[in-house]
Amino acid sequence: MRNFLQVMVDAIALGSLLALVALAIGLVFGVMRLINFAQGDYITLGAYALVVPAASLTPTLLLGALPVPLMVVGVLLVVVMMALATERMAFRPLRDSDPATLLISSFAVSYFLQHLIMLVHTGRPKSIGIGQALTTPIEVLGLRVPGIQMVTMGVTAALLIALVLFLKRTPMGIQMRAAAENFQMARLLGVPANRVIAMAFVISGVLGGTVSLLLIVQTGTLDIRMGLMPVIFAFFATVIGGMGSLVGAALGGFLVGVASVLLQSYLPDGLRPFRDAFVFGLVIVILLVRPKGLIVTGAARERV
Amino acid sequence: MHVSFGGIHALTGVDLTVRRGEVMGLIGPNGAGKTTLVNVLTGFQAPTKGRVLLDDQPLTGKKARDVARAGVARSFQAARLFRDMTVQENLVVAALGAGLPRRAAEARAQEILAWIGCTAIAELTCDGLSYGDERRISIARALAMGPSFALLDEPASGMNEAECAALMEVISDLPARFDCGVLLIEHNMTVIMGVCQRIHVLDGGRSLAEGTPQEVQADPAVRRAYLGEKADQAALAI
């Protein structure tokens, strides 16, 4: 039982992380039907902003050398600026294109960012020690929980609540929900399209930067492909959650994270290397049972 | 106003003026060009020739959203509400879009809902609304923009008699309440004759007649083309 609870804590922590990435993808998809695979590279970029560009495998800290509050703000700023820049340069000109074109352009942006990072920082994985105090396990109700997992869960909960309040209470949030459901109609009702979309990217940047920091503390490794697996898993999360539904995206993120940790722990040894295949199999099963995802949105119903 | 698609003339020489403070009816058989006219007036379509003016400000060729922001609101045949949002929020979106700050937008939404008798459903998600409510809310949402002109596209279609009566009351009150003009497209003659001060009749893309309900009803051309003989023949043909 204790072992199971221990695994569940791991599962929920990973699920939280994926939920954050899935929310970012879901939010941007909502307002412009763009599945932004560059979201993963925003994460990578935020992580690399912590160090000084150098060939060294243990580079000197840059933003990472700042006091924690400043470091957090700095990383978030870098990622938000990058998210806004890609929106302005790559995605806004394609606003009226079909989703496939947008998707392809997000691959292009993703490759561009990856190679930009490689150019500046070289492609070798590096190690970085930030917030190592958080990796030591703390005793909680008889379970040994690394502090970073508690932080991950807490931060995710706080961001979820903040996002819900933003979407329900602020003018921009209300307009964003309208735009996510029916962009044309929202525009006809005077919703400022550019501002709403830019705001969605700002939020995706904040979520991306947060994931950068949480990941780096957990793994201590910088790698130019570090954003790839989170973004793929998060993409599946948004699909099973129901594209366009933010509740679905968060739920899907938790589900995929939990499933992947449970499989990792309980699959027979010989099958463990194929864990991801099982996770993706699960995604297929869910889509067979609920083709529109777990949460069906008004936007999806409208198209029926 | 002229509109052509390829070689087909959808509208030929149509001239229409709606004044503030009045409800004008736009009627005509199917295919007469009513929807094309509304599309042109609201910027969904550019006229091949001709102009659209709001007061003295030209709207011709402007995008639909800019026309809406200039003060021409439109309700659609399909309600197209934001289904995951509440009734109140649907109206708030429109009021915010018209430039009101949040509190004022909420106040306007509540005021309009109270006026059309929908306060009780304000907090419901639009997903579960009855058909009649859905249509009323879509009109209310257009009004939440505080338009100087409201174009209502078949608001009564599919409504039962009681819903129609309530709708007629709302439409009659519109001009005075919002200091706006209303252009009403409707097949239901009871509604048209009951609320319009003037009626414009289209047939085959041309203006056939314009006048008070009495004048239009008495007009021989209108009777021939729309209200009378043709309809009888059509009925016989079936």
Contacts between the chains, C-beta under 8 A, distances in Angstrom:
chain1	res1	chain2	res2	distance
A	170	B	102	7.5
A	171	B	96	5.0
A	171	B	101	7.5
A	171	B	102	4.8
A	171	B	105	7.2
A	174	B	85	7.7
A	174	B	89	5.9
A	174	B	92	5.9
A	174	B	93	6.0
A	174	B	96	6.8
A	175	B	93	6.1
A	175	B	96	6.0
A	175	B	97	7.4
A	177	B	82	7.2
A	177	B	84	7.0
A	177	B	85	6.0
A	177	B	89	7.6
A	178	B	82	5.1
A	178	B	85	6.6
A	178	B	89	7.8
A	178	B	90	7.9
A	178	B	93	4.4
A	181	B	82	4.8
A	181	B	83	6.8
A	181	B	84	5.7
A	181	B	85	7.2
A	182	B	80	6.5
A	182	B	82	6.3
A	185	B	80	5.2
A	185	B	82	7.4
A	186	B	82	7.8
A	186	B	93	6.8
A	186	B	97	7.8
A	187	B	64	7.8
A	187	B	65	4.5
A	188	B	64	5.8
A	188	B	65	5.6
A	188	B	68	5.2
A	188	B	74	7.5
A	189	B	68	7.0
A	189	B	93	5.5
A	189	B	94	4.5
A	189	B	97	4.3
A	189	B	141	7.2
A	189	B	145	6.6
A	190	B	65	6.9
A	190	B	68	6.3
A	190	B	69	5.4
A	190	B	94	7.1
A	190	B	96	7.3
A	190	B	97	2.3
A	190	B	98	5.7
A	190	B	99	7.4
A	190	B	145	6.6
A	191	B	93	6.6
A	191	B	96	7.6
A	191	B	97	5.4
A	297	B	84	5.8
A	298	B	82	6.6
A	298	B	83	3.1
A	298	B	84	4.2
A	298	B	85	8.0
A	298	B	126	7.7
A	298	B	127	6.5
A	299	B	84	7.8
A	301	B	83	6.6
A	302	B	83	7.2
